[in-house]
C-alpha cells in the first residue's frame, strides 16, 4: 500500500499493545484520550515520534494539549472542522 511495507495496524486496548512506534493515531473521545496519553507516551519513539489524536470537541483542546505537554509532547498542528478538532504532537 503506497510503497510502505513497514506499516502495522492494531485495533484493541492500548494497554495490550507492546513495542515502540514512529506514529500513533487515536480517534476517540476526550476522556479515553486523557486516560491513554501516558500509554501513548511510553510507546512513541523519541525523539521525533508523532501522535495524532482526534474525535473530540474544540473546547477540549486546551486540556488535551496541557496533558500531552506534561508527558513530553510538543504540539505541531491543530486542525479544526466545525466543532471537531485533531491535534498532531511530536515527542
N, C-alpha and C positions, 0 to 999 in steps of 0.2 A: 504494500500500500504506500504510494508516494515515495518509493525507493527507501523506505525506512524499515530496516529489518530488526531493530532492537527495541520495538515497542511492546510493552507488556501492560495489558489492561486487566485490572482486578476489580471485582464487584463484591462487596461484603462489608463487614465491620472493620473499621480502621485498626482496631486493637489486634486483629488477627493477621495483619499484614506485616511481613518481615522484609528486611532488606532496606537499601537506600536508593533514592530515585532522583533524577535530574529535574523532574517536574511532577507535581501532584495537582490534579484538578478535582475540586469538590463542589458540586452543585446541590446544595441542601440548605435548610433553613438556618437562621442565625443561631439558635440555641445549640444545635448539633455542631455547627462550625466552631462556636466558642468552646464547647466541650472537647472537641477533637484537635484544636490548634496545637496543643503540646505533642500529640502523636505525630502530626504533620511535621512539626519542627524536628522531631527525632528521626524522621525518615527522609528528610531532604538532604541531598549532598550540599556541603557548604565548603567553600564559598561558591556562589553562583546558582544554586538550585532555585527553582521557581515554584511558587504556589499560586494557583488561580482559584479563587473562591467566588461563587455566585449563588443565586437563589434566595437572596434576602432583599429587604427593602432599603431604600436610600437612607432613611433615618437611622438605620443600624450601622452605617459605615464607621462612624467615629469609634464606636465601641469595639468593632472588629479590628480596626486599624490599631488602636491602643493595645489591645491584647496581643496582636501579632508582633508589634514593635517590642513589647516586653519579652517576647521569645526570640528576638534577634532578627526579625524580618524587617525589610525596608520596602515601603510602598513604591512601586514603579508607575502604576497607572490605575486610575479608576474610570470605569465605563458605566454610563447610566442610560437607561431607556425607560421612559415613563417613571414609575415608582420603583423600578428594579435597579439593582447595582451588581457590578462584579469588580473585584479587586485583584490586581496582579502584584505579588510580592516577590522579593529576592532575599535569599538567606546569605 
